[in-house]
Amino acid sequence: MTAGTAVERYPAVHAPDSHPRRRTRWLTLVACAYAAVQLVLVVPRTGHALGWDESVYVSQLDPRTPAAYFSAPRSRGLSYLTAPVVALTDSVLALRLTLVVLSATALYCAYRTWRPLLGEATAALAALLFAGLWSAQLAGSQAMPNLWVALGAVAALGWFLRASREPRAHWWLAAILLGVTLVRLPDAGWLALPLLVTALCFRVRRHTVPFLLGGLALGATPWVVEAQLRFGGVTGRLHRSSATEGGMSWHINTGNAWRSLDGPQLCRPCHVPLTHPELTLWWLALPLLAAVTLLVAAHDRRTRPLTLTTLPLLCAFALSFPYLFLLSYSAPRFLLPAYALLSLPLAASAVRVLAAGRRTWPVTAAVVVAICLQLVGQAVLLPGISARVALVSERYRTAAHSLNSLGLRPPCLITGPGALPVAYAAGCASAELHGNNRSLTRGALLDRTRLMPAAVLVLRQHQRPRYARHWTRHRLPGTPWTAYTPR
């Protein structure tokens, strides 16, 4: 048997899928539980204010608010996703609830793609392992790209593996890769790399190459057009993106990723101490678990294609590589795509152990206990982390309301640290004179202050900028800022 044909076989056992009427809808239950956790533990805390990055994405197509500065590394897929909701209402809660429904549906659809490959029980367990992470639960109702890349990667890889037997799989593969590229172009490139290499190495897979390249090209078109219009071309945008990310080059960033595993949401610079080290053991065990799954898959390669294990692992490594070795900062959400892909072979190995039954009952008991401890540990972390996220977002909304009460109403302008999310909440335009979001010169800023109400936000322990030395000072209770407005 050649390697090319070994890739094509489906698992020998399909008991969970052989009788649709008798099938337990485990995957449906996991998706519903995922939505329920968000509705109970996340949305009640975060449902009334948007974070920094969320404000940037949502503001782009909001008809009521000027768009915030859109930096070079970003892609506009999240703006397209949220546009229908913000066109109808300015309610953050409505946006959150919509995203809960969409994320739970996407979780179901992504892992359902693997049901013919792994079976119902394995696909459901994989979805549970991923959805059980606090970072996945928090991201479900957020307007952030990483969760959508993660679920898109799972679906794209599933359709890629099914493409040789199902003609429609090619089109699903292209469509999903297009969507991932719209949401985050660099991640789509890292995801497509091992798929393209596999397609070129196995003759039976080569017919997927046009669909892979077509999905990437169509999804990248808005990014390329914007690069030409705003950044002087693709090379210029890549250079600006690297500068915004702090200079993408070789960094051993695994320590930062580990320290930020249980918060904060953005570790830049990453000097925080490791919190709850006992709850990070699962992360340290991932390389060992990946090696075990490879050994198990190699042992079972006569009944189950080895590619079902190797490709998810390769794609997970590719998607995690820039965040572990090219950046100098970290955030828990960065590795969501890798976790989603790793859940597939880990679940497959766990189901094999559980199916062995009494013959290996100590190992079976250990697997069950490990899964339960992992889910409980993540559940313990979620309320505290979501409360901290809500506190930061609520400060933006509080500052916005205080500025509105001072007479700063649309059309208006806000600048200074924290200006982007505060301005969106206040209905104002935002501008920055320094840093990665620099969008205006000092002279242009002063010219605009003569045309509309304006304010500069300054952290309380800092001095006001020189151009605002004669402006009126205002305290903003409940926030870390002081505001200055022109007299």
N, C-alpha and C positions, 0 to 999 in steps of 0.2 A: 504493500500500500504506500502510495506516495504522500509526501507532506501536503500536496495540493488537495488530495481527496480527503485526507484526515480532517481538514478544516471544515468540511462540509457536513459532516454527520451530526445529527441531533442526538441528544441523550437517549439511551436505550429505554429508560423507564419514563413513562408519561402517565402514570396512574392518576395524578391529581387533575390531569386535563382530559382524560379519556371519556368521562361522563359529565358533560357540562351541567346537567340538571342536578347532579349530586355534588358537584364541586363546591367546596367551601370558599366563599369569596374573601379569603384572607387579605388579599391586596386592597380590596375595598375597605375592609375594616381598618387597615393601617392608615389609609388615606383619610378616613373619617376621624380617626384618633389624632392624626396630625393636625387637622383643622380644629378639633376640639381643644387641644392643648393651647393652640394659639389664641383661641377665643377666650379661654379661661385665664391663662397665665401671662399672655403677652399684650393683646389688644387693650384690655382694661387699663394698662399702665401707659402704653405708648400711643393710644388711639387719638390723641388730640394735638400732637405736634410732630413736625418733621425734623430729622437730623440734618446735618450739614450737606452730605452728599445727596441725600434724598431731595433737599430743596433745590439743588442744582439740576438734577434730572427732571423733577416734576415741573419746574418753572419754565423749561424750554418751550413747552406747547400749552402753557396755561394762558387762556385768553384774558385773564384779569390782572396779571402781574408781569412786569418786565422780566425777561430771561436773565438768569445769573450767568456770570462768566463761565464758559465751557472750555476747560483746559484741554491740552493736546492729547493726554492719554485716554480720555473718555470716549465712549461710543454712545450713539443716540438711541439704541434699542429700548432702553428703559423709558425714555421719554415717549416713544411710540406706544409702549405698552400702557402707560398711565394716561395718555392723552384723552381717550374716550371718557374716563371718569372725571378728570379735571375740567373737561369741556362742559360737563353737566352740573357739577357742584364744586364748591370750595371746601367741602367737609373732609378733613383729614380722616375722620372715622370711617366715612364711606369708602375712601381710598383703601384704608387698611382692611376693611371687611371684604372688599373686592379682591384684594391681593391674597387674602386667606383662601378664598374659594379657588382662585386661579392656581395658587401654589399647590393646594391639595389635589386639584385635578391634574396638574402637571406631574406631580409625584406618581399618581396612579398610572397615567399614560406612559411615563418614561419607563417605569419598571414593568408595566404590562408588556412592553416590547420584548422583554426577556422571558416571558412565560413559556413560549414555544421552545426556547433554548434551555431553560433550567427547570421548568415546572412551576406550578402555582406556589407551592410552599417555599421554595428557594427564593423566588422573586419577591414574595411578601416579606420574608425574613431580611433580605437585602434592603428593602425599602424601610423596614423597621429599624435596622441598624443605622441607616443614614438619618431618617426622620427623628430618631431618638436623640440626636446630638442637639445640645442647647443652641448652638450656632445656626443649625438648620431651622429650628423652631422659631428663633428670633427673626431670621431672615425671611420667613414666609410672608409676613405682613409688611416687610420693608421694601421700599422702592430702590433696591440695590441689585447689581448685576450678577453677583457670584452664585446665588442659588439657581438662577435661570441657566447659567453656564453649566452648573453641575447636572441639573436634570436634562438639559439638552445633550450633554456628553453621554449620559447613560442611554438616552433614546437613540442618538446617532450611532453609537457603537452597536446597539442591538440590531438596528436596521442594516448596518454594514454586514454583520454576520449572517443575516437572513437574506441578503441580496441575491445569493446564488440560486435560491429556490423560490423566491417570491418576486416577480417582476415589479410589483408596486413598491417594493422596499427601496429601489433605487431613488424613486421620487421622494419618498419620505426622508431618506438620508440627505438628499440635496436640500429639501425644505428645512429640515431641522438644523443642518449646518449653516444655512443662510441665516436662520434666526439667531444661532449662537454668535455668528460673526457680527450681526447687527448689535447684539447686546455687549459684546466685548471682543473686538477684533484680535488682539494678541492671543487671548486664550483659545480662540478658534484655530489660529495657526498652530499652536502647540498641540491641540487635539488632533488636527488633521495630519500632522507629521507622521505619527506611527501608522495611521490608517493608509496613507499614501504609500509608505514603505511596504506595508503588508500587501497592498493591492498590486504593487509592482513585482513583488517577490513570488506571489502565487498567481499563476496564469488564470486560474478560475476566478480570481478577484479583479482582474484588470479592467473588466467592463465597468467597475465602479469609479474608475479614475475620472472620467468626464463629469460624473455627478458630484464627486468630491470637489473638483476644481470649479465647477459651475456654481455650486452653493457658496463656496468661498468668494468667488468673484462677484456674484450678485450682492452678497451681504457686505462686501467691502466697498462697493461703489459709493455709498453716501460718505463714508470715511475718506475715501480718496478725493472725492469732489471737494469736500470741506478742507482737506489738506491743501489743495490747489488754491482755494479761495482765501484761506485765512493764514496759512503757515508757509506759503511759498513752495508747496510741493510735498510729496511723500517724504523725501529725505529731511526736509525742514521740520515736518511734523514729528518724525521719529526722533530727531535731535531734541526738539522741545519736550517731547514725552520723556526722554531719558533725563533731561535736566529737571523736570518736574518731579520725577521719581527719585531724585537725589543722585543721579548718575548711575545707570544700570551697568554694572560690571561685576566681576567675580567677588562675591561675598559669601562667607559661610554664615547663613542666616538662620540655621536650624535652632540655635539657642534663643534667638528672639521669638521664633515661632513657638517654641516650647513655653517661654515665659508669658507670652500673651494668650496662651491657650484658654485660660479661664478669665480673660479680661486683661487690660482694657480693650475697647473696640478698635482702637488704633494705637499702636505702640510705636510712636515716632517723636523723639528718639526713644529707644526701648531700654530704659533703665529701671523698669519696674521689677520688684521682687516676685518670685514665683509664688502664687497663691494656691492653696489646696494641692500640694504636690501629690498627695495620695490619689487624687482624682485625675492625674495626668499619666498614670501608668499605662493606660490603654494606648496612648499616643507613642510612648517609648517602645511598646510591644509591636507596633505596626510592622516594622521591617521583619521581625521574627515571624509574625503571623503570615506575612506575604511569602516568606521563604517556605513555610510549612505548606501553604496552599499550592505552591509550585510542586513540592515533592508529592503531595497527595494527587495532584492532577497528572503528574508524570506516571504515577503508579496506575492510575485509572484511564490512561490515554486510549486503551482499546475500546472502552465503553463510552468515553466522553472526550470530545475533542480538546486537545491541549490549548488550542487558541482561545477557548472560552475563559481560560485563566490568564494566559500570557498577555492577551491584548488589553483587558482591563488594567492589568498591572502596568503595562507599558504606557498606556494613555494616562494613568494616574501619575506615573513618574514624570511624564512630559508636562502635564499641567501644573505639577507642583514645582518643577525645576526652577522657573524664574523667581518664584516666591521664596524658595529655600536657598538659592545660590546666586541670584543676580540683584536682589534688593538688600538694603541695609535696615529695613524696618519691617514690621509685620502687623497682621490683624487676623483674628480667628477666621473670619469669613474667606480669606484668601484661599484656603485649602479645601473649601467645600467641594469643588469639582473632584479633587483627588479622593476625598472620603467617599463620595457617591460611587465612584468607580471601584474603589477597594471593597465596598460592601458586597459586590457581586461575587467575587471568588471566595471571600470570607464566609458568606452565607452558604455557598455551595459546599465548602468544606464542613461547615457546622452541620448541615443537613445530612451529609454522608455519615458523620459521627453519630448523629441522633438516630439515623436509620439502622445503624448496627445493633441497636437495642441492647439486650442483656449481655451480649458477648463482650461489650466494652463499657459496662455500666459505670465504672469510675470515671472514665473519660467523658462519657455522656453527661454525668452529673456535673463534672467540672465545666463543661461547655455551657450548660443551662445556668449554672450559678454565675459564670463570667458574664453572660449576656444580661442577666437580671441586675447584677451589680453595676454594669455599665449604664443601663437605662436609669436605674435609681440615682446613680451619681450625677448624671446629666440633669435629671429632674430636680435634684437638690440645688444645682447651680442656677437654673433658669430664672427663678423669681428674683433673686438678688441682682443678677446681671441685667434683666429687663428693667428693673427699678432704676438702676444707675443710668441706663440709656435714656429712660424717660425723664430723669432729672435733668440731664444735659439738654435734651430737646425742649423741655418745659422752660428752661432759662431763656432760650431763644424766643419762645412765644411771650414770656413775661416781659422781656426787653421790648419786643415789638409793640405790645399793648401800652407800655409806658411811653414809648415814643409817639404813638398815636394820640395819647392823652395830652401830650405836649403840643399838639397841633401838626405833627408830621403825618400828613395824609397824602395819598396819591393825587397828582404825581409828586414824588419825593425821591430823595437820594440818601443812602447810608453808606458810609465807608468805615474802615478800621477793622481790627480783629473781630471775627464773628459776624461781619457785615452781611455775608451772603445769606445765611439762614434767617437772620433777624430781619433783613430787608424783605425776604419772601413772605415771612409771616406778617409783616407790616403792610404789604402791598406796594413796597417801594422798589426802585432800582437799586442795585448795589455796584460798588466799584472798589478796587484795591489799588493802592499806589506802590505796593511792594509785594514781594513773594511770588509764589507759583500762580496766584490768581490776579496778578497785576494786569489791569485793563484800562488804566487812565493815567494821564500825567497830572502833576500838581496844578499846572495852569488850566488844563481842561476841567479839572475838578472845581477850581474856584470860579470858573466861568459858569458852570452848571449851578453852583450855589446861588448865583444871582438870578437864576431863572425859576428855581423851585425850592421848597423847604428841604433842608439838608441837615445831617448830623454825622459826627464822627464818634465812633465808639473807642474808648481807651480803657484798658485794664486798670483797675483802681490803683495798683502799685506803680503804674507807669506815668510818665509826664505826657501832657498833651502835646501834639505836634506843633511846630512853630507857626504853621499857617493858621492854627486855631487859637493862638495865644490871647486873642481879644474876644473869642466866642464865649457864649454863656454856658456855664457849667450846670449839669443836671444829674442828680443821683438816680440810679435805676435800681430800686430795692429788689432784692431777690435774685440779683444777677451779679456777675463779677465785673461789670462795666460801669464806667461813668460816661455820660453823653455830653457832647459840646455842640451847640447850634449857633449859626451866625446871628449876630444882633440885628 
